[in-house]
Structure formats: structure tokens, C-alpha cells
């Protein structure tokens, strides 16, 4: 686990609350998917447990050195005062939800005293994945929390959580990362990215490193360049559209095709944000049409080449001569 980037304010809030001795027992870490909320939850849990074990960590922020014994225990899944819950994986298939049995399994931790420190911490990533029974079981624990127990609930859509869960937790908001932070993270994750691909990934990620990394290795820069050229002049002879359809319509290009299905509507949406009045309405109409087409392309087994050509046509409608 390397140091976190872009969530310094949240780290200061948590560290100050811990230092005061009055840290709240329940926290909802909310914000867009893929911006590092889960990584933050695991990092702050590690730091809080390391400090509670003693001696504390002599470092700024929430970083814990690689050789710290608490880090080694957590990395090995062997720390007795720490539990992390996520949908279970079996035979390569990940469950859709966190089950009620997983929440009930917390009773061992809840009913026993801390073993190595003065704290016990549960990370749930994400609380959005709790099945109904699991959410109700968790609520009982939040209503009567044990002393020195901290629940960190990662949530991409906190409005979908039970109101009673939200009322018993403090919500900490995480915003999309800046372009500079995105570039730093993406370079750290993949030092082989060239400048054009890096810039394309930053644009596609829109502040979410997790989203950006899904496009890594797919030559997103070339797709973005084609979309930009089509949007500039409307591709009057269909040359760019036909080239895209040919390049992305084969079985070997399936990963890039799926990336295009996501990026074409997003490209139109980004362009719409710069417009007002009738040009805005025009762009939004094409965004909605592109979104519906892309959303049904795989489910309906539509021909990839035809889908790419039609989506590129909606991008072409952004050109001044077309609008």
C-alpha cells in the first residue's frame, strides 16, 4: 500500500478526530466510484490501528511504513482487530452483494475485547452492496456500537443507504481528483504511458483513477483523436467514421470497442458542458441517443462496426457546420 494522493483534507479530519479521543464510531466515505475511497478507508484503518498499538507512527498524513508490524499483519489478513468486508468471490465469480451472514460474522470481533490495540475497525467496501438483511443487521451494530469500535462504510451512492444507517454515521465527502493528482497516480501505476495516452486517460477518468485505469493499454489517445477530428469538421466524407468502424469492429478489438461504447457518449457530454441555448439542447439530444445506443449494443448483440459508425455520427453532429 503506497501513500495516498489527493485526499489530504480527509486525512487531517480523521487524524484530528482520533487525536481528540472522541472519534465517531461510524463514517460514510462518499463520492464517485474509483477515486480512492476504499484505499483511503484501508489506509486510515491501518494508521489508526498502528497508532493505537503503540508506539505511534512518526510520519505526516496517514502513511505507515512498509516494515511496521501492524501493516504486515493487515497485509497478511491476520490482524485480530481488523475486518474488511466486500462481496465474496468464488470460482472466479464475485457475488453481487455482501450477505447477512458476512455481517453476522462480525459478532466475534464485536463481542470480544481488542487483542493488540485499543481499537477495532471494520471496513465495508462498499456499503452500497449490502443486501437488505445485511443492512438491517449492520444497523443493529451501529445503534449500539461497542466501545472503541469504528465502522468505515465506503459508498458511491449514500442516498441509497438506509436512512437509519446514514443518521448514525458521519459523512465524509470525497471529490474527484485534480488533473495533476490524476497524472501522478497514473504515472505511478504505469510508468510506460506516453504523454498523449496519459492525457487521454486523465480526460477519460474525469477525476477517477480507477475509471482511467480501465482504459489503460487500449490506445485511448487514438480513439480520442478520431472523436475530436470528427467533432471538428463533421467528417463530411465519412472517412473517419469508416476507419473507426473497421478498426473497432473485429473480435480482436473487442476491449477497445467496449471502451468506445463508454467514451463516445461521454465525449458528447463533455462537449455539451461548454454550450448554451440551442447548441446545448442539440448536443444533449445526441448524447441521449448515443447513450441509449451504446447501452444496448452488447445486450442486443448489435453489429460492432455499425454501432461505431452510428455513434461517430452523433459525435459528428457536434461540428459547427452540423449544429
C-alpha positions in Angstrom: 0.0 0.0 0.0 1.6 3.2 -1.1 0.9 6.7 0.1 -2.4 8.2 -0.9 -2.7 11.2 -3.2 -5.4 13.8 -3.3 -7.3 13.2 0.0 -5.1 15.2 2.4 -8.1 17.2 3.9 -10.0 14.0 4.7 -6.8 12.5 6.3 -6.4 15.6 8.5 -10.0 15.4 9.7 -9.7 11.7 10.6 -6.3 12.2 12.4 -7.6 15.2 14.3 -10.7 13.2 15.4 -8.5 10.3 16.5 -6.1 12.7 18.4 -9.1 14.2 20.3 -10.0 10.9 21.7 -13.6 11.3 20.5 -13.6 9.8 17.1 -17.1 8.9 15.9 -17.9 5.2 15.6 -19.4 5.3 12.1 -18.2 7.0 9.0 -19.7 7.0 5.5 -16.9 7.8 2.9 -18.9 9.1 0.0 -18.1 10.2 -3.6 -17.8 9.0 -7.2 -16.6 5.4 -7.8 -12.9 4.9 -8.4 -11.5 8.0 -6.7 -9.8 6.1 -3.9 -12.3 5.9 -1.1 -11.7 2.3 -0.4 -7.9 2.8 -0.5 -8.4 5.7 2.0 -10.5 3.5 4.3 -7.9 0.8 4.4 -5.1 3.3 4.8 -6.7 5.2 7.7 -7.7 1.9 9.4 -4.0 0.8 9.2 -2.8 4.1 10.6 -5.4 4.2 13.5 -4.5 0.6 14.5 -0.8 1.3 14.2 -1.1 4.4 16.5 -3.3 2.5 18.9 -0.9 -0.4 19.3 2.0 1.9 20.3 4.4 3.4 19.7 2.7 5.7 17.2 3.9 6.3 13.7 6.3 9.2 13.2 5.1 10.4 9.8 2.9 13.0 8.3 -0.5 12.2 6.9 -1.7 8.6 7.3 1.2 6.7 5.8 2.5 3.7 7.8 6.0 2.4 6.9 6.3 -0.9 5.0 8.1 -2.6 7.8 5.6 -1.7 10.5 4.3 -4.9 12.2 0.7 -3.8 12.1 1.0 -3.3 8.3 2.4 -6.8 7.9 -0.4 -8.3 9.9 -3.1 -6.5 7.9 -1.5 -7.3 4.6 -1.5 -11.0 5.7 -5.1 -10.8 6.7 -4.1 -11.7 10.3 -4.8 -8.6 12.4 -7.3 -9.7 15.1 -8.8 -6.2 15.5 -9.5 -5.6 11.8 -12.1 -6.9 9.4 -12.7 -5.9 5.8 -16.0 -6.9 4.1 -16.7 -7.0 0.3 -18.8 -9.2 -1.9 -17.3 -12.7 -1.8 -15.5 -14.3 -4.7 -16.0 -18.0 -5.5 -14.6 -19.8 -8.5 -13.6 -16.6 -10.2 -17.1 -15.1 -9.8 -17.8 -12.2 -7.5 -21.1 -12.1 -5.6 -23.4 -9.2 -6.3 -24.0 -8.4 -2.6 -22.5 -8.5 0.9 -24.6 -11.2 2.6 -26.3 -11.1 6.0 -24.0 -14.0 7.1 -20.9 -11.8 6.5 -22.4 -9.1 8.8 -23.3 -11.7 11.4 -19.8 -12.9 11.2 -18.7 -9.6 12.8 -20.0 -10.8 16.1 -16.7 -12.4 17.0 -15.0 -9.1 16.7 -17.7 -7.1 18.3 -18.2 -9.4 21.3 -14.5 -9.8 22.1 -12.1 -7.2 23.6 -9.4 -5.7 21.3 -6.5 -8.0 21.1 -3.5 -5.9 20.1 -4.7 -2.3 20.5 -7.4 -0.1 22.0 -9.4 -0.1 18.7 -11.4 -2.4 16.5 -12.1 -1.4 12.9 -14.4 -2.7 10.2 -14.1 -1.5 6.6 -17.1 -2.3 4.3 -16.3 -1.7 0.6 -18.9 -0.9 -0.4 -21.9 -0.4 1.8 -24.0 0.0 -1.4 -23.5 -3.7 -1.9 -25.2 -4.7 1.4 -28.3 -6.9 0.8 -31.3 -5.8 2.7 -30.9 -8.3 5.6 -27.2 -7.4 5.9 -28.0 -3.7 6.0 -30.5 -4.3 8.8 -28.0 -6.4 10.7 -25.4 -3.7 10.4 -27.8 -1.1 11.7 -28.1 -3.0 14.9 -24.4 -2.8 15.4 -24.4 0.9 14.6 -27.2 1.6 17.1 -25.3 0.1 20.0 -21.7 0.3 19.0 -19.1 -1.3 21.3 -16.5 1.0 22.8 -13.5 1.8 20.6 -15.3 0.2 17.5 -15.0 2.1 14.2 -17.0 1.4 11.1 -15.8 2.8 7.8 -18.5 2.5 5.1 -17.4 3.2 1.6 -20.4 4.4 -0.5 -20.7 5.6 -4.1 -24.3 6.5 -3.7 -25.1 7.2 0.0 -28.6 8.2 -0.8 -29.4 4.5 -1.4 -28.3 3.5 2.1 -30.9 3.1 4.8 -31.8 6.5 6.3 -31.2 5.0 9.7 -27.7 4.0 8.8 -27.0 7.5 7.4 -28.3 9.0 10.6 -25.9 7.1 12.8 -22.8 7.9 10.8 -20.9 11.0 9.9 -20.5 11.5 6.1 -17.1 12.5 4.7 -17.3 13.6 1.1 -14.5 12.7 -1.4 -14.4 14.8 -4.6 -12.9 13.8 -8.0 -9.1 14.3 -8.1 -7.4 17.1 -9.9 -5.7 16.5 -13.2 -2.3 16.9 -11.5 -3.2 14.3 -8.9 -4.5 12.0 -11.6 -1.3 12.3 -13.6 0.8 11.5 -10.6 -1.2 8.4 -9.8 -1.4 7.1 -13.4 2.4 7.6 -13.8 2.9 5.6 -10.6 0.6 2.8 -11.8 2.1 2.6 -15.3 5.3 4.4 -16.0 5.3 3.3 -19.6 2.4 5.6 -20.6 3.4 8.2 -23.2 2.3 11.8 -22.9 -0.6 11.5 -25.3 -2.0 8.4 -23.7 -1.6 9.9 -20.3 -3.6 13.0 -21.2 -6.3 10.9 -22.8 -6.6 8.7 -19.7 -6.8 11.8 -17.5 -9.7 13.2 -19.6 -11.5 9.9 -19.6 -11.1 9.4 -15.9 -12.7 12.7 -15.0 -11.1 12.7 -11.6 -11.3 8.9 -11.0 -8.0 7.0 -11.3 -10.0 3.7 -11.1 -12.0 4.6 -14.2 -9.0 5.8 -16.1 -7.0 2.6 -15.4 -9.8 0.6 -17.0 -8.8 2.2 -20.3 -5.0 1.6 -19.9 -3.4 -0.3 -22.7 -6.3 0.3 -25.2 -4.6 3.2 -27.1 -7.3 5.5 -25.9 -5.4 8.5 -27.3 -6.1 7.3 -30.9 -9.8 6.9 -30.2 -10.0 10.4 -28.6 -8.1 11.9 -31.5 -10.5 10.4 -34.0 -13.5 11.6 -32.0 -12.0 15.1 -31.8 -11.4 15.2 -35.6 -15.0 14.1 -36.3 -16.4 16.7 -33.9 -14.4 19.5 -35.5 -15.5 19.2 -39.1 -18.4 16.7 -39.0 -16.4 14.1 -41.2 -18.3 15.1 -44.3 -17.0 12.2 -46.4 -17.4 9.6 -43.6 -13.8 8.7 -43.8 -13.0 8.9 -40.1 -16.2 7.1 -39.2 -15.5 4.2 -41.6 -11.9 3.9 -40.3 -13.2 3.7 -36.7 -15.8 1.2 -37.6 -13.2 -1.0 -39.4 -10.7 -0.7 -36.6 -13.1 -1.4 -33.8 -15.5 -3.9 -35.5 -13.3 -7.0 -35.2 -13.3 -9.7 -32.5 -9.7 -8.8 -31.6 -10.7 -5.2 -31.0 -13.5 -6.1 -28.5 -11.8 -4.4 -25.5 -11.3 -1.2 -27.5 -14.8 -1.4 -28.8 -16.2 -1.6 -25.3 -14.1 1.4 -24.3 -15.5 3.3 -27.3 -19.1 2.5 -26.2 -18.3 4.3 -22.9 -16.2 7.1 -24.4 -18.4 8.3 -27.3 -21.4 9.3 -25.1 -19.0 10.8 -22.5 -17.2 12.7 -25.2 -20.5 14.3 -26.3 -21.5 15.0 -22.7 -18.1 16.8 -22.1 -18.7 18.9 -25.3 -22.2 19.8 -24.1 -20.9 21.3 -20.9 -19.3 24.1 -23.0 -22.5 25.1 -24.8 -25.6 27.1 -24.0 -29.0 27.6 -25.5 -30.0 25.7 -28.6 -26.5 24.3 -29.2 -26.7 22.8 -25.7 -30.1 21.2 -26.4 -28.7 19.9 -29.7 -25.8 18.3 -28.0 -27.9 16.8 -25.3 -30.3 15.2 -27.8 -27.3 13.5 -29.5 -25.9 12.5 -26.1 -29.1 10.8 -25.1 -29.3 9.0 -28.5 -25.7 7.9 -28.2 -26.2 6.8 -24.6 -29.1 4.6 -25.5 -27.4 3.1 -28.5 -24.2 2.3 -26.5 -26.1 1.0 -23.6 -27.9 -1.6 -25.7 -25.2 -2.5 -28.1 -23.8 -5.5 -26.3 -27.1 -6.7 -24.7 -28.8 -6.7 -28.1 -25.7 -8.2 -29.9 -25.7 -5.3 -32.4 -23.0 -5.3 -35.2 -20.0 -3.5 -33.7 -19.0 -1.8 -36.9 -22.5 -0.4 -37.5 -22.7 0.7 -33.9 -19.3 2.5 -34.1 -20.3 4.2 -37.3 -23.7 5.4 -35.9 -22.1 6.6 -32.6 -19.5 8.5 -34.5 -22.3 10.1 -36.5 -23.7 11.6 -33.2 -20.2 12.9 -32.5 -20.2 14.5 -36.0 -23.3 16.4 -35.1 -21.2 18.4 -32.7 -19.4 20.1 -35.6 -20.3 23.8 -36.1 -21.4 23.1 -39.6 -23.8 20.5 -38.3 -25.1 22.4 -35.3 
